[in-house]
Amino acid sequence: MIRITKQKERESLGYWMLPKPDFKVKRWERIPRLTHQIPFGYEIDPDDDEWLTPISKELELLELAKKHLKQYSYREVAAWLSTQSGRRISHSGLRKRIDVERKRKSLAAIKRKLTERYEKALKQYEILEKERLGYYTYADDTETS
């Protein structure tokens, strides 16, 4: 009896569907080949052996795999990624790839913050130099005549 009542309650609420998210097409860039290993999501450029071209399907799956890591283990996500992409990646390889990306992002943020600090310090230094030495400019020859 209770089960039928809850079902009727749900039906009376009506059907509601979440709006579809806006998908932006990502443009993956070529990267230089630094080692003999080719990272997941890239292949050797047929025109130039020194560059790696992106495989957009694999990179999109890798982005999705990062989200799956919040709920599943590295082994499970690596197995899923391997079956979906058709290219094998081990759980330790996936972990290494994710760790390197996190490290690069944090290093970039740190360097950006340091750059802002240095620019601010440079402006303060210039102000102090002007005050200490006395700020002056050279007059043109036409003004002194």
C-alpha positions as CSV (number, residue, x, y, z in Angstrom):
1,M,0.0,0.0,0.0
2,I,2.8,2.4,0.9
3,R,4.7,1.6,-2.3
4,I,1.7,2.4,-4.5
5,T,1.2,5.8,-2.7
6,K,4.9,6.8,-3.2
7,Q,4.7,5.9,-6.9
8,K,1.5,8.0,-7.3
9,E,3.2,10.9,-5.5
10,R,6.1,10.8,-7.9
11,E,3.8,10.7,-10.9
12,S,1.9,13.7,-9.7
13,L,5.1,15.7,-9.5
14,G,5.6,15.4,-13.2
15,Y,8.6,14.7,-15.2
16,W,11.6,17.0,-15.1
17,M,14.8,16.7,-17.1
18,L,18.1,18.5,-16.4
19,P,19.1,20.9,-19.2
20,K,21.9,19.7,-21.4
21,P,25.2,21.3,-20.7
22,D,26.9,23.5,-23.3
23,F,29.8,21.5,-24.8
24,K,32.7,23.6,-26.0
25,V,34.9,22.0,-28.5
26,K,38.4,21.7,-27.1
27,R,41.4,22.4,-29.3
28,W,44.3,20.2,-28.3
29,E,47.7,21.4,-29.3
30,R,50.8,19.6,-30.5
31,I,53.5,19.1,-27.9
32,P,57.3,18.6,-28.3
33,R,58.5,15.0,-27.9
34,L,60.9,15.0,-24.9
35,T,61.4,11.3,-24.2
36,H,61.2,8.1,-26.1
37,Q,57.9,7.3,-24.5
38,I,54.7,8.5,-26.0
39,P,52.1,9.7,-23.5
40,F,48.5,8.5,-23.5
41,G,46.5,10.7,-25.8
42,Y,49.3,11.5,-28.2
43,E,51.0,9.9,-31.2
44,I,54.1,10.8,-33.2
45,D,53.5,13.4,-35.8
46,P,53.9,11.8,-39.2
47,D,55.6,14.9,-40.6
48,D,58.0,15.6,-37.8
49,D,59.4,13.0,-35.3
50,E,60.2,15.7,-32.8
51,W,56.5,16.5,-32.2
52,L,53.5,14.6,-30.9
53,T,50.0,15.2,-32.2
54,P,47.0,14.9,-30.0
55,I,44.4,12.2,-30.2
56,S,41.3,14.1,-29.2
57,K,39.2,11.0,-28.4
58,E,41.8,9.7,-25.9
59,L,42.3,13.1,-24.3
60,E,38.6,13.6,-23.8
61,L,38.4,10.1,-22.3
62,L,41.3,11.0,-20.0
63,E,39.5,14.1,-18.8
64,L,36.4,12.0,-18.0
65,A,38.6,9.5,-16.3
66,K,39.9,12.2,-13.9
67,K,36.3,12.8,-12.8
68,H,35.8,9.0,-12.3
69,L,38.8,8.9,-10.0
70,K,36.7,10.7,-7.3
71,Q,34.5,7.6,-7.0
72,Y,36.6,4.7,-8.3
73,S,40.1,3.3,-7.8
74,Y,43.0,3.9,-10.3
75,R,42.8,0.2,-11.3
76,E,39.1,0.4,-12.2
77,V,39.5,3.7,-14.0
78,A,42.6,2.5,-15.9
79,A,40.7,-0.7,-17.0
80,W,37.7,1.4,-18.1
81,L,40.0,3.9,-20.0
82,S,41.8,1.0,-21.7
83,T,38.6,-0.6,-22.9
84,Q,37.0,2.7,-24.1
85,S,40.1,4.0,-25.9
86,G,41.5,0.7,-27.3
87,R,44.9,1.8,-26.0
88,R,46.3,0.2,-22.9
89,I,47.2,2.3,-19.8
90,S,48.2,0.8,-16.5
91,H,46.9,2.0,-13.2
92,S,50.4,3.2,-12.2
93,G,50.8,5.0,-15.6
94,L,47.4,6.7,-15.0
95,R,48.4,7.8,-11.5
96,K,51.8,9.1,-12.8
97,R,50.0,11.1,-15.6
98,I,47.5,12.6,-13.2
99,D,50.2,13.5,-10.6
100,V,52.4,15.2,-13.2
101,E,49.5,17.3,-14.5
102,R,48.6,18.3,-10.9
103,K,52.2,19.2,-10.2
104,R,52.4,21.3,-13.4
105,K,49.2,23.1,-12.6
106,S,50.4,24.0,-9.1
107,L,53.8,25.1,-10.3
108,A,52.2,27.3,-12.9
109,A,50.0,28.9,-10.3
110,I,53.0,29.4,-7.9
111,K,55.0,31.0,-10.7
112,R,52.1,33.3,-11.7
113,K,51.8,34.4,-8.1
114,L,55.5,35.1,-7.8
115,T,55.5,37.1,-11.0
116,E,52.7,39.3,-9.6
117,R,54.7,39.8,-6.4
118,Y,57.9,40.7,-8.3
119,E,56.1,43.2,-10.5
120,K,54.6,44.8,-7.4
121,A,58.0,44.9,-5.7
122,L,59.6,46.4,-8.8
123,K,57.0,49.2,-8.9
124,Q,57.7,50.0,-5.2
125,Y,61.4,50.0,-5.8
126,E,61.1,52.4,-8.7
127,I,59.0,54.8,-6.5
128,L,61.6,54.6,-3.7
129,E,64.5,55.3,-6.1
130,K,62.7,58.4,-7.4
131,E,62.1,59.7,-3.9
132,R,65.7,59.0,-2.7
133,L,67.5,60.4,-5.7
134,G,65.1,63.2,-6.5
135,Y,63.0,62.8,-9.5
136,Y,64.1,64.8,-12.5
137,T,63.9,64.8,-16.3
138,Y,66.1,66.3,-18.9
139,A,64.8,69.3,-20.6
140,D,64.9,69.5,-24.4
141,D,67.4,71.9,-25.9
142,T,64.5,73.9,-27.4
143,E,63.1,74.7,-23.9
144,T,66.4,76.1,-22.5
145,S,66.9,78.5,-25.4
